[in-house]
Amino acid sequence: MQKTMKGVVPVGDYKVEIRDLPIPEPGEGEVLIEVKCAGICGSDVNTFRMTWEQIGDRQNLVVGHEAGGIVAKVGPGVRKVKVGDRVCVYHYMGCGICTYCESGEVGMCEQKRAYGWHIHGAMSEFLLTEERSCRILPDALPFEDATFLACSAGTAFAALNKLGSPADGYLVVAGLGPIGLVSSMIAQKLGWKTIAFDLSENRINFAREQGIYAFMPDKKAPLASQLQDRMRGRRPMAVLDTTGHPEGLADCLAIAEKRAKIVTIGKGKRGYIMSERIDISEIVTRELTIQGSWVFTIPDYERLAGLMLDHDLSFHGVVTGRFKFEEGQKAFEQAADLQNAGKTVFVR
């Protein structure tokens, strides 16, 4: 077995380096994954845009947290996975003993560690993780789908579940970046009549290619009335905000029906400040519910994988770029290009 691996390390100012790193040896309860596909998340693009100083404590760490691959080696005490298993890697490692970890809500663990933030990440030939982070990837799902399951699709699925069942049928999705795209695709399989909007014509056209009903709002007319024209005069009772922008959330509140529920998964940059357009008195008098949604649980992974199998759902069409790890700079440049409407991945 080879002794070194290629890894993609961000060095600031829109640059990454491809470094030769030692392949780690799995310890107690640990598993070494041969990475077959790794996705570039929006948070990775944010890191790509930072300066070296802003990257800070994450300097010299392999970036990325969306991985699918094959178990290459297991450490002592590993019982549930074996060499050769196809797995999707859950993108946090928790303490394993708190209430959140025990229920599979690892994203809420106070001691959690994130790939690319606290430990080496997914954009390398091998990834060291823990047995409990390895989720079996069904044979019918390709490794590209594993990268979506590991982050964006899982996050979208968890947010959609917070909206409940499609009581009146309609769901409005704000924003058509990768998470907005997969949210719309999953929502349709869950039975929602999905209407999505974005300010980018490229994203609108790409979404339509994926079978999503999408439109670009006319700036000269109220957004609410444009939706009512598409919803038989009604306003949505369910709205999903994936924009990561304060004005996007303001739009979601403006279009919602009285007593509607708005779930937001777009966190945007740190220091996210609410728009001045958001009037708390409107939230009170219209009895709107706003709920945040942060990543997903391990049980969510199992349910989403089952949904994909039952409904023949794949995110293959959302991938717009496939690169080798040695092409890290080119891959990140595509992912950071505002004209790129889909997802960029590394494949082996």
Contacts in CASP RR format, 6 or more apart in sequence:
PFRMAT RR
TARGET T0000
AUTHOR 0000-0000-0000
METHOD contacts of the structure
MODEL  1
MQKTMKGVVPVGDYKVEIRDLPIPEPGEGEVLIEVKCAGICGSDVNTFRM
TWEQIGDRQNLVVGHEAGGIVAKVGPGVRKVKVGDRVCVYHYMGCGICTY
CESGEVGMCEQKRAYGWHIHGAMSEFLLTEERSCRILPDALPFEDATFLA
CSAGTAFAALNKLGSPADGYLVVAGLGPIGLVSSMIAQKLGWKTIAFDLS
ENRINFAREQGIYAFMPDKKAPLASQLQDRMRGRRPMAVLDTTGHPEGLA
DCLAIAEKRAKIVTIGKGKRGYIMSERIDISEIVTRELTIQGSWVFTIPD
YERLAGLMLDHDLSFHGVVTGRFKFEEGQKAFEQAADLQNAGKTVFVR
1 23 0 8 1.000
1 72 0 8 1.000
2 23 0 8 1.000
3 22 0 8 1.000
3 23 0 8 1.000
4 20 0 8 1.000
4 21 0 8 1.000
4 22 0 8 1.000
4 23 0 8 1.000
5 20 0 8 1.000
5 21 0 8 1.000
5 22 0 8 1.000
5 23 0 8 1.000
5 124 0 8 1.000
5 125 0 8 1.000
5 126 0 8 1.000
6 18 0 8 1.000
6 19 0 8 1.000
6 20 0 8 1.000
6 21 0 8 1.000
6 124 0 8 1.000
6 125 0 8 1.000
6 325 0 8 1.000
6 326 0 8 1.000
7 18 0 8 1.000
7 19 0 8 1.000
7 20 0 8 1.000
7 21 0 8 1.000
7 62 0 8 1.000
7 123 0 8 1.000
7 124 0 8 1.000
7 125 0 8 1.000
7 325 0 8 1.000
8 16 0 8 1.000
8 17 0 8 1.000
8 18 0 8 1.000
8 62 0 8 1.000
8 63 0 8 1.000
8 64 0 8 1.000
8 123 0 8 1.000
8 124 0 8 1.000
8 325 0 8 1.000
8 328 0 8 1.000
8 332 0 8 1.000
8 346 0 8 1.000
9 16 0 8 1.000
9 17 0 8 1.000
9 18 0 8 1.000
9 19 0 8 1.000
9 60 0 8 1.000
9 61 0 8 1.000
9 62 0 8 1.000
9 63 0 8 1.000
10 16 0 8 1.000
10 44 0 8 1.000
10 47 0 8 1.000
10 48 0 8 1.000
10 50 0 8 1.000
10 55 0 8 1.000
10 58 0 8 1.000
10 63 0 8 1.000
11 17 0 8 1.000
11 52 0 8 1.000
11 55 0 8 1.000
12 48 0 8 1.000
12 50 0 8 1.000
12 51 0 8 1.000
12 52 0 8 1.000
12 54 0 8 1.000
12 55 0 8 1.000
13 50 0 8 1.000
13 51 0 8 1.000
13 52 0 8 1.000
14 48 0 8 1.000
14 49 0 8 1.000
14 332 0 8 1.000
14 333 0 8 1.000
14 336 0 8 1.000
15 329 0 8 1.000
16 48 0 8 1.000
16 63 0 8 1.000
16 328 0 8 1.000
16 329 0 8 1.000
16 332 0 8 1.000
18 325 0 8 1.000
18 326 0 8 1.000
18 328 0 8 1.000
21 62 0 8 1.000
21 120 0 8 1.000
21 124 0 8 1.000
23 32 0 8 1.000
23 125 0 8 1.000
23 126 0 8 1.000
24 32 0 8 1.000
24 120 0 8 1.000
24 126 0 8 1.000
24 128 0 8 1.000
25 32 0 8 1.000
25 73 0 8 1.000
26 32 0 8 1.000
26 73 0 8 1.000
26 74 0 8 1.000
26 75 0 8 1.000
26 78 0 8 1.000
26 128 0 8 1.000
27 75 0 8 1.000
27 76 0 8 1.000
28 75 0 8 1.000
28 76 0 8 1.000
28 77 0 8 1.000
29 74 0 8 1.000
29 75 0 8 1.000
29 76 0 8 1.000
29 77 0 8 1.000
29 78 0 8 1.000
29 130 0 8 1.000
29 131 0 8 1.000
30 74 0 8 1.000
30 75 0 8 1.000
30 78 0 8 1.000
30 128 0 8 1.000
30 129 0 8 1.000
30 130 0 8 1.000
30 131 0 8 1.000
31 71 0 8 1.000
31 73 0 8 1.000
31 74 0 8 1.000
31 75 0 8 1.000
31 78 0 8 1.000
31 81 0 8 1.000
31 128 0 8 1.000
31 129 0 8 1.000
31 130 0 8 1.000
31 131 0 8 1.000
31 133 0 8 1.000
31 134 0 8 1.000
32 71 0 8 1.000
32 72 0 8 1.000
32 73 0 8 1.000
32 74 0 8 1.000
32 126 0 8 1.000
32 127 0 8 1.000
32 128 0 8 1.000
33 67 0 8 1.000
33 68 0 8 1.000
33 69 0 8 1.000
33 70 0 8 1.000
33 71 0 8 1.000
33 72 0 8 1.000
33 87 0 8 1.000
33 89 0 8 1.000
33 126 0 8 1.000
33 127 0 8 1.000
33 128 0 8 1.000
33 129 0 8 1.000
33 134 0 8 1.000
34 69 0 8 1.000
34 70 0 8 1.000
34 71 0 8 1.000
34 72 0 8 1.000
34 125 0 8 1.000
34 126 0 8 1.000
34 348 0 8 1.000
35 67 0 8 1.000
35 68 0 8 1.000
35 69 0 8 1.000
35 122 0 8 1.000
35 123 0 8 1.000
35 124 0 8 1.000
35 125 0 8 1.000
35 126 0 8 1.000
35 127 0 8 1.000
35 346 0 8 1.000
35 348 0 8 1.000
36 68 0 8 1.000
36 69 0 8 1.000
36 70 0 8 1.000
36 143 0 8 1.000
36 347 0 8 1.000
36 348 0 8 1.000
37 67 0 8 1.000
37 68 0 8 1.000
37 69 0 8 1.000
37 142 0 8 1.000
37 143 0 8 1.000
37 144 0 8 1.000
37 146 0 8 1.000
37 147 0 8 1.000
37 345 0 8 1.000
37 346 0 8 1.000
37 347 0 8 1.000
37 348 0 8 1.000
38 64 0 8 1.000
38 66 0 8 1.000
38 67 0 8 1.000
38 68 0 8 1.000
38 122 0 8 1.000
38 123 0 8 1.000
38 124 0 8 1.000
38 147 0 8 1.000
38 345 0 8 1.000
38 346 0 8 1.000
39 64 0 8 1.000
39 66 0 8 1.000
39 67 0 8 1.000
39 122 0 8 1.000
39 123 0 8 1.000
39 147 0 8 1.000
39 151 0 8 1.000
39 343 0 8 1.000
39 344 0 8 1.000
39 345 0 8 1.000
39 346 0 8 1.000
40 64 0 8 1.000
40 66 0 8 1.000
40 123 0 8 1.000
40 331 0 8 1.000
40 332 0 8 1.000
40 335 0 8 1.000
40 343 0 8 1.000
40 344 0 8 1.000
40 345 0 8 1.000
40 346 0 8 1.000
41 64 0 8 1.000
41 65 0 8 1.000
41 66 0 8 1.000
41 151 0 8 1.000
41 152 0 8 1.000
42 178 0 8 1.000
42 335 0 8 1.000
43 65 0 8 1.000
44 63 0 8 1.000
44 64 0 8 1.000
44 65 0 8 1.000
44 123 0 8 1.000
44 332 0 8 1.000
44 335 0 8 1.000
45 332 0 8 1.000
45 335 0 8 1.000
45 336 0 8 1.000
46 269 0 8 1.000
47 55 0 8 1.000
47 58 0 8 1.000
47 63 0 8 1.000
48 332 0 8 1.000
48 335 0 8 1.000
48 336 0 8 1.000
49 336 0 8 1.000
52 59 0 8 1.000
58 116 0 8 1.000
58 117 0 8 1.000
61 116 0 8 1.000
61 117 0 8 1.000
61 118 0 8 1.000
61 119 0 8 1.000
61 120 0 8 1.000
61 121 0 8 1.000
62 116 0 8 1.000
62 120 0 8 1.000
62 121 0 8 1.000
62 122 0 8 1.000
62 123 0 8 1.000
62 124 0 8 1.000
63 116 0 8 1.000
63 121 0 8 1.000
63 123 0 8 1.000
64 115 0 8 1.000
64 116 0 8 1.000
64 121 0 8 1.000
64 122 0 8 1.000
64 123 0 8 1.000
65 91 0 8 1.000
65 92 0 8 1.000
65 114 0 8 1.000
65 115 0 8 1.000
65 116 0 8 1.000
65 117 0 8 1.000
65 121 0 8 1.000
65 122 0 8 1.000
65 150 0 8 1.000
65 151 0 8 1.000
66 91 0 8 1.000
66 122 0 8 1.000
66 147 0 8 1.000
66 148 0 8 1.000
66 150 0 8 1.000
66 151 0 8 1.000
66 152 0 8 1.000
67 88 0 8 1.000
67 89 0 8 1.000
67 91 0 8 1.000
67 115 0 8 1.000
67 121 0 8 1.000
67 122 0 8 1.000
67 127 0 8 1.000
67 146 0 8 1.000
67 147 0 8 1.000
67 150 0 8 1.000
68 86 0 8 1.000
68 87 0 8 1.000
68 88 0 8 1.000
68 89 0 8 1.000
68 122 0 8 1.000
68 137 0 8 1.000
68 143 0 8 1.000
68 146 0 8 1.000
68 147 0 8 1.000
68 150 0 8 1.000
69 86 0 8 1.000
69 87 0 8 1.000
69 88 0 8 1.000
69 89 0 8 1.000
69 137 0 8 1.000
69 143 0 8 1.000
69 146 0 8 1.000
70 84 0 8 1.000
70 85 0 8 1.000
70 86 0 8 1.000
70 87 0 8 1.000
71 81 0 8 1.000
71 82 0 8 1.000
71 83 0 8 1.000
71 84 0 8 1.000
71 85 0 8 1.000
71 87 0 8 1.000
71 134 0 8 1.000
72 83 0 8 1.000
72 84 0 8 1.000
72 126 0 8 1.000
73 83 0 8 1.000
74 81 0 8 1.000
74 82 0 8 1.000
74 83 0 8 1.000
74 131 0 8 1.000
77 131 0 8 1.000
78 131 0 8 1.000
79 131 0 8 1.000
80 131 0 8 1.000
80 134 0 8 1.000
81 87 0 8 1.000
81 131 0 8 1.000
81 134 0 8 1.000
81 136 0 8 1.000
85 134 0 8 1.000
85 136 0 8 1.000
86 136 0 8 1.000
86 137 0 8 1.000
86 139 0 8 1.000
86 143 0 8 1.000
87 134 0 8 1.000
87 135 0 8 1.000
87 136 0 8 1.000
87 137 0 8 1.000
87 146 0 8 1.000
88 134 0 8 1.000
88 135 0 8 1.000
88 136 0 8 1.000
88 137 0 8 1.000
88 146 0 8 1.000
88 149 0 8 1.000
88 150 0 8 1.000
88 301 0 8 1.000
88 305 0 8 1.000
89 115 0 8 1.000
89 122 0 8 1.000
89 127 0 8 1.000
89 129 0 8 1.000
89 133 0 8 1.000
89 134 0 8 1.000
89 135 0 8 1.000
89 146 0 8 1.000
89 150 0 8 1.000
90 106 0 8 1.000
90 133 0 8 1.000
90 134 0 8 1.000
90 135 0 8 1.000
90 150 0 8 1.000
90 298 0 8 1.000
90 301 0 8 1.000
91 114 0 8 1.000
91 115 0 8 1.000
91 122 0 8 1.000
91 150 0 8 1.000
91 151 0 8 1.000
91 295 0 8 1.000
92 106 0 8 1.000
92 107 0 8 1.000
92 109 0 8 1.000
92 112 0 8 1.000
92 113 0 8 1.000
92 114 0 8 1.000
92 133 0 8 1.000
92 295 0 8 1.000
93 106 0 8 1.000
93 112 0 8 1.000
93 113 0 8 1.000
93 114 0 8 1.000
93 115 0 8 1.000
93 119 0 8 1.000
93 129 0 8 1.000
93 130 0 8 1.000
93 133 0 8 1.000
94 101 0 8 1.000
94 106 0 8 1.000
94 107 0 8 1.000
94 109 0 8 1.000
94 111 0 8 1.000
94 112 0 8 1.000
94 113 0 8 1.000
95 101 0 8 1.000
95 109 0 8 1.000
95 110 0 8 1.000
95 111 0 8 1.000
95 112 0 8 1.000
96 102 0 8 1.000
96 106 0 8 1.000
96 109 0 8 1.000
96 132 0 8 1.000
98 109 0 8 1.000
98 110 0 8 1.000
98 111 0 8 1.000
100 106 0 8 1.000
100 107 0 8 1.000
100 108 0 8 1.000
100 109 0 8 1.000
101 109 0 8 1.000
103 297 0 8 1.000
104 297 0 8 1.000
104 298 0 8 1.000
104 299 0 8 1.000
105 297 0 8 1.000
105 298 0 8 1.000
106 112 0 8 1.000
106 133 0 8 1.000
106 297 0 8 1.000
106 298 0 8 1.000
107 294 0 8 1.000
107 295 0 8 1.000
107 297 0 8 1.000
108 294 0 8 1.000
113 119 0 8 1.000
115 121 0 8 1.000
115 122 0 8 1.000
115 127 0 8 1.000
115 129 0 8 1.000
116 122 0 8 1.000
119 128 0 8 1.000
120 127 0 8 1.000
120 128 0 8 1.000
121 127 0 8 1.000
122 150 0 8 1.000
123 325 0 8 1.000
123 328 0 8 1.000
123 346 0 8 1.000
124 325 0 8 1.000
125 325 0 8 1.000
125 348 0 8 1.000
135 149 0 8 1.000
135 298 0 8 1.000
135 301 0 8 1.000
135 302 0 8 1.000
135 305 0 8 1.000
137 143 0 8 1.000
137 145 0 8 1.000
137 146 0 8 1.000
137 149 0 8 1.000
137 305 0 8 1.000
138 305 0 8 1.000
138 306 0 8 1.000
138 309 0 8 1.000
140 309 0 8 1.000
141 149 0 8 1.000
141 305 0 8 1.000
141 308 0 8 1.000
141 309 0 8 1.000
141 314 0 8 1.000
142 314 0 8 1.000
142 316 0 8 1.000
143 347 0 8 1.000
144 315 0 8 1.000
144 316 0 8 1.000
144 319 0 8 1.000
144 345 0 8 1.000
144 347 0 8 1.000
145 153 0 8 1.000
145 308 0 8 1.000
145 314 0 8 1.000
145 315 0 8 1.000
145 316 0 8 1.000
147 343 0 8 1.000
147 345 0 8 1.000
148 154 0 8 1.000
148 182 0 8 1.000
148 315 0 8 1.000
148 318 0 8 1.000
148 343 0 8 1.000
149 301 0 8 1.000
149 304 0 8 1.000
149 305 0 8 1.000
149 308 0 8 1.000
151 295 0 8 1.000
152 178 0 8 1.000
152 179 0 8 1.000
152 182 0 8 1.000
152 343 0 8 1.000
153 182 0 8 1.000
153 186 0 8 1.000
153 304 0 8 1.000
153 315 0 8 1.000
154 295 0 8 1.000
154 296 0 8 1.000
154 300 0 8 1.000
154 301 0 8 1.000
154 304 0 8 1.000
155 179 0 8 1.000
155 265 0 8 1.000
155 293 0 8 1.000
155 294 0 8 1.000
155 295 0 8 1.000
155 296 0 8 1.000
156 179 0 8 1.000
156 180 0 8 1.000
156 182 0 8 1.000
156 183 0 8 1.000
156 186 0 8 1.000
156 242 0 8 1.000
156 265 0 8 1.000
157 186 0 8 1.000
157 296 0 8 1.000
157 300 0 8 1.000
157 303 0 8 1.000
157 304 0 8 1.000
157 307 0 8 1.000
158 293 0 8 1.000
158 295 0 8 1.000
158 296 0 8 1.000
158 297 0 8 1.000
158 300 0 8 1.000
159 183 0 8 1.000
159 240 0 8 1.000
159 263 0 8 1.000
159 265 0 8 1.000
159 292 0 8 1.000
159 293 0 8 1.000
160 171 0 8 1.000
160 183 0 8 1.000
160 186 0 8 1.000
160 187 0 8 1.000
160 190 0 8 1.000
160 192 0 8 1.000
160 240 0 8 1.000
160 263 0 8 1.000
161 300 0 8 1.000
162 261 0 8 1.000
162 263 0 8 1.000
162 291 0 8 1.000
162 292 0 8 1.000
162 293 0 8 1.000
163 171 0 8 1.000
163 238 0 8 1.000
163 240 0 8 1.000
163 261 0 8 1.000
163 263 0 8 1.000
164 238 0 8 1.000
164 261 0 8 1.000
166 190 0 8 1.000
166 191 0 8 1.000
166 192 0 8 1.000
166 193 0 8 1.000
166 238 0 8 1.000
167 237 0 8 1.000
168 234 0 8 1.000
168 237 0 8 1.000
169 191 0 8 1.000
169 192 0 8 1.000
169 193 0 8 1.000
170 192 0 8 1.000
170 193 0 8 1.000
170 195 0 8 1.000
170 231 0 8 1.000
170 234 0 8 1.000
170 236 0 8 1.000
170 237 0 8 1.000
170 238 0 8 1.000
171 187 0 8 1.000
171 192 0 8 1.000
171 193 0 8 1.000
171 194 0 8 1.000
171 195 0 8 1.000
171 236 0 8 1.000
171 238 0 8 1.000
171 239 0 8 1.000
171 240 0 8 1.000
172 194 0 8 1.000
172 195 0 8 1.000
172 196 0 8 1.000
172 197 0 8 1.000
172 227 0 8 1.000
172 236 0 8 1.000
172 238 0 8 1.000
172 239 0 8 1.000
172 240 0 8 1.000
172 252 0 8 1.000
172 255 0 8 1.000
173 180 0 8 1.000
173 183 0 8 1.000
173 184 0 8 1.000
173 187 0 8 1.000
173 194 0 8 1.000
173 195 0 8 1.000
173 196 0 8 1.000
173 197 0 8 1.000
173 239 0 8 1.000
173 240 0 8 1.000
173 242 0 8 1.000
174 196 0 8 1.000
174 197 0 8 1.000
174 198 0 8 1.000
174 239 0 8 1.000
174 240 0 8 1.000
174 241 0 8 1.000
174 242 0 8 1.000
174 243 0 8 1.000
174 248 0 8 1.000
174 251 0 8 1.000
174 252 0 8 1.000
175 196 0 8 1.000
175 197 0 8 1.000
175 198 0 8 1.000
175 203 0 8 1.000
175 241 0 8 1.000
175 242 0 8 1.000
175 243 0 8 1.000
175 248 0 8 1.000
176 184 0 8 1.000
176 196 0 8 1.000
176 197 0 8 1.000
176 198 0 8 1.000
176 200 0 8 1.000
176 203 0 8 1.000
176 204 0 8 1.000
176 206 0 8 1.000
176 207 0 8 1.000
176 212 0 8 1.000
176 214 0 8 1.000
176 242 0 8 1.000
176 341 0 8 1.000
177 198 0 8 1.000
177 203 0 8 1.000
177 242 0 8 1.000
177 341 0 8 1.000
177 342 0 8 1.000
178 318 0 8 1.000
178 342 0 8 1.000
178 343 0 8 1.000
179 242 0 8 1.000
179 265 0 8 1.000
179 266 0 8 1.000
180 196 0 8 1.000
180 240 0 8 1.000
180 242 0 8 1.000
181 206 0 8 1.000
181 207 0 8 1.000
181 210 0 8 1.000
181 212 0 8 1.000
181 318 0 8 1.000
181 342 0 8 1.000
182 315 0 8 1.000
182 318 0 8 1.000
183 240 0 8 1.000
183 242 0 8 1.000
183 265 0 8 1.000
184 194 0 8 1.000
184 196 0 8 1.000
184 207 0 8 1.000
184 210 0 8 1.000
184 212 0 8 1.000
184 214 0 8 1.000
185 210 0 8 1.000
185 211 0 8 1.000
185 212 0 8 1.000
185 313 0 8 1.000
185 315 0 8 1.000
185 318 0 8 1.000
186 304 0 8 1.000
186 307 0 8 1.000
186 313 0 8 1.000
187 194 0 8 1.000
187 240 0 8 1.000
188 194 0 8 1.000
188 212 0 8 1.000
189 307 0 8 1.000
189 311 0 8 1.000
189 313 0 8 1.000
190 307 0 8 1.000
192 238 0 8 1.000
194 212 0 8 1.000
194 213 0 8 1.000
195 213 0 8 1.000
195 214 0 8 1.000
195 215 0 8 1.000
195 227 0 8 1.000
195 230 0 8 1.000
195 231 0 8 1.000
195 236 0 8 1.000
196 207 0 8 1.000
196 212 0 8 1.000
196 213 0 8 1.000
196 214 0 8 1.000
196 215 0 8 1.000
197 204 0 8 1.000
197 214 0 8 1.000
197 215 0 8 1.000
197 216 0 8 1.000
197 217 0 8 1.000
197 223 0 8 1.000
198 204 0 8 1.000
198 207 0 8 1.000
198 214 0 8 1.000
198 216 0 8 1.000
199 216 0 8 1.000
199 217 0 8 1.000
200 216 0 8 1.000
200 338 0 8 1.000
200 341 0 8 1.000
201 216 0 8 1.000
202 339 0 8 1.000
202 341 0 8 1.000
203 214 0 8 1.000
203 341 0 8 1.000
204 214 0 8 1.000
204 215 0 8 1.000
204 216 0 8 1.000
205 341 0 8 1.000
206 320 0 8 1.000
206 341 0 8 1.000
206 342 0 8 1.000
207 214 0 8 1.000
207 341 0 8 1.000
208 214 0 8 1.000
210 317 0 8 1.000
210 318 0 8 1.000
213 230 0 8 1.000
215 226 0 8 1.000
215 230 0 8 1.000
217 223 0 8 1.000
217 226 0 8 1.000
218 226 0 8 1.000
223 251 0 8 1.000
223 254 0 8 1.000
223 255 0 8 1.000
224 235 0 8 1.000
224 254 0 8 1.000
224 255 0 8 1.000
227 235 0 8 1.000
227 236 0 8 1.000
227 255 0 8 1.000
228 234 0 8 1.000
228 235 0 8 1.000
234 257 0 8 1.000
235 255 0 8 1.000
235 256 0 8 1.000
235 257 0 8 1.000
235 260 0 8 1.000
236 255 0 8 1.000
236 256 0 8 1.000
236 257 0 8 1.000
236 260 0 8 1.000
237 256 0 8 1.000
237 257 0 8 1.000
237 259 0 8 1.000
237 260 0 8 1.000
237 261 0 8 1.000
238 260 0 8 1.000
238 261 0 8 1.000
239 252 0 8 1.000
239 255 0 8 1.000
239 256 0 8 1.000
239 260 0 8 1.000
239 261 0 8 1.000
239 262 0 8 1.000
239 263 0 8 1.000
240 262 0 8 1.000
240 263 0 8 1.000
240 264 0 8 1.000
240 265 0 8 1.000
241 248 0 8 1.000
241 249 0 8 1.000
241 252 0 8 1.000
241 262 0 8 1.000
241 263 0 8 1.000
241 264 0 8 1.000
241 265 0 8 1.000
241 266 0 8 1.000
242 265 0 8 1.000
242 266 0 8 1.000
243 249 0 8 1.000
243 251 0 8 1.000
243 266 0 8 1.000
244 264 0 8 1.000
244 266 0 8 1.000
244 267 0 8 1.000
244 268 0 8 1.000
244 272 0 8 1.000
245 268 0 8 1.000
246 272 0 8 1.000
246 273 0 8 1.000
246 274 0 8 1.000
246 275 0 8 1.000
246 278 0 8 1.000
247 275 0 8 1.000
247 277 0 8 1.000
248 275 0 8 1.000
249 262 0 8 1.000
249 264 0 8 1.000
249 274 0 8 1.000
249 275 0 8 1.000
249 278 0 8 1.000
250 274 0 8 1.000
250 275 0 8 1.000
250 277 0 8 1.000
250 278 0 8 1.000
252 262 0 8 1.000
252 264 0 8 1.000
253 262 0 8 1.000
253 278 0 8 1.000
253 282 0 8 1.000
253 283 0 8 1.000
253 288 0 8 1.000
253 290 0 8 1.000
254 277 0 8 1.000
256 262 0 8 1.000
256 286 0 8 1.000
256 288 0 8 1.000
258 286 0 8 1.000
258 287 0 8 1.000
258 288 0 8 1.000
259 286 0 8 1.000
259 287 0 8 1.000
259 288 0 8 1.000
259 289 0 8 1.000
260 286 0 8 1.000
260 288 0 8 1.000
260 289 0 8 1.000
261 288 0 8 1.000
261 289 0 8 1.000
261 291 0 8 1.000
262 288 0 8 1.000
262 289 0 8 1.000
262 290 0 8 1.000
262 291 0 8 1.000
263 290 0 8 1.000
263 291 0 8 1.000
263 292 0 8 1.000
263 293 0 8 1.000
264 290 0 8 1.000
264 291 0 8 1.000
264 292 0 8 1.000
264 293 0 8 1.000
265 292 0 8 1.000
265 293 0 8 1.000
265 294 0 8 1.000
267 294 0 8 1.000
282 288 0 8 1.000
283 290 0 8 1.000
296 304 0 8 1.000
307 313 0 8 1.000
308 314 0 8 1.000
315 343 0 8 1.000
318 342 0 8 1.000
318 343 0 8 1.000
319 342 0 8 1.000
319 343 0 8 1.000
319 344 0 8 1.000
319 345 0 8 1.000
320 334 0 8 1.000
320 340 0 8 1.000
320 341 0 8 1.000
320 342 0 8 1.000
320 343 0 8 1.000
320 344 0 8 1.000
321 331 0 8 1.000
321 334 0 8 1.000
321 343 0 8 1.000
321 344 0 8 1.000
321 345 0 8 1.000
322 344 0 8 1.000
322 345 0 8 1.000
322 346 0 8 1.000
322 347 0 8 1.000
323 330 0 8 1.000
323 331 0 8 1.000
323 334 0 8 1.000
323 344 0 8 1.000
323 345 0 8 1.000
323 346 0 8 1.000
323 347 0 8 1.000
324 346 0 8 1.000
324 347 0 8 1.000
324 348 0 8 1.000
325 346 0 8 1.000
325 348 0 8 1.000
328 346 0 8 1.000
331 344 0 8 1.000
331 346 0 8 1.000
332 344 0 8 1.000
334 340 0 8 1.000
334 344 0 8 1.000
335 344 0 8 1.000
END
